[in-house]
Amino acid sequence: MRPPKAMELLAASAMQIRDVDQNDQQFVPSPCVSACHIDRASGLCCGCLRTLDEIVRWGNADAEFKRTVWSKLVSRAQLPPS
């Protein structure tokens, strides 16, 4: 189950990402909300909805990868929790 506060933070962050200038390649914030727990059924973090692979790759990833992950998170947030 996703913590309600984590979902509020994720939704707010997703809205900020949509407002970021797509030409700004310097900084894309992490979706981490410090509610880390991987759901065995879905393979997603219960807090930020990223996969383990996305979490591991985040630190060295370019802005394009990060924006792609954010796009996926917006879709995942609309799915019912497992």
C-alpha positions as CSV (number, residue, x, y, z in Angstrom):
1,M,0.0,0.0,0.0
2,R,1.3,3.5,-0.9
3,P,1.5,5.9,2.0
4,P,-0.9,8.8,1.4
5,K,1.7,11.4,2.2
6,A,4.1,9.9,-0.3
7,M,1.4,10.0,-3.0
8,E,0.8,13.6,-2.3
9,L,4.5,14.4,-2.6
10,L,4.9,12.4,-5.8
11,A,1.9,14.1,-7.4
12,A,3.2,17.5,-6.5
13,S,6.7,16.7,-7.8
14,A,5.2,15.3,-11.0
15,M,3.4,18.6,-11.6
16,Q,6.7,20.5,-11.1
17,I,8.5,18.3,-13.6
18,R,5.9,19.0,-16.2
19,D,6.5,22.7,-15.7
20,V,10.3,22.4,-16.0
21,D,11.7,23.8,-19.2
22,Q,12.5,20.8,-21.4
23,N,15.7,22.5,-22.5
24,D,17.0,22.7,-18.9
25,Q,19.3,19.6,-18.9
26,Q,21.0,20.6,-15.6
27,F,18.7,19.3,-12.9
28,V,15.8,16.9,-12.7
29,P,14.8,16.2,-9.1
30,S,14.6,12.7,-7.6
31,P,11.1,11.3,-7.0
32,C,12.3,9.8,-3.8
33,V,9.9,10.6,-0.9
34,S,11.9,8.6,1.7
35,A,9.2,5.9,2.0
36,C,11.4,3.2,0.6
37,H,9.9,-0.3,0.4
38,I,9.8,-2.5,-2.7
39,D,6.4,-4.2,-3.3
40,R,7.1,-7.8,-4.2
41,A,4.0,-8.1,-6.4
42,S,4.6,-5.0,-8.5
43,G,8.4,-4.6,-8.2
44,L,7.9,-0.9,-7.5
45,C,8.9,1.2,-4.6
46,C,5.9,1.9,-2.5
47,G,7.0,5.5,-2.0
48,C,8.3,6.8,-5.4
49,L,6.9,4.0,-7.7
50,R,10.3,3.4,-9.4
51,T,11.7,0.0,-10.2
52,L,14.9,-1.1,-8.6
53,D,16.7,-0.6,-11.9
54,E,15.4,3.0,-12.2
55,I,16.5,3.7,-8.6
56,V,20.0,2.2,-9.2
57,R,20.5,4.1,-12.5
58,W,19.1,7.4,-11.3
59,G,22.4,8.8,-9.8
60,N,24.3,8.5,-13.0
61,A,21.5,9.0,-15.5
62,D,21.1,11.9,-17.8
63,A,18.1,14.3,-17.8
64,E,16.4,12.5,-20.6
65,F,16.3,9.2,-18.7
66,K,15.1,11.0,-15.6
67,R,12.3,12.7,-17.5
68,T,11.3,9.4,-19.0
69,V,11.1,7.8,-15.5
70,W,9.0,10.8,-14.3
71,S,6.6,10.2,-17.2
72,K,6.3,6.6,-16.2
73,L,5.7,7.5,-12.6
74,V,2.8,9.8,-13.5
75,S,1.2,6.8,-15.3
76,R,2.0,4.4,-12.5
77,A,0.5,6.8,-9.9
78,Q,-2.9,6.5,-11.7
79,L,-2.9,2.7,-11.3
80,P,-4.7,1.2,-8.2
81,P,-2.2,0.1,-5.5
82,S,-1.4,-3.6,-5.4
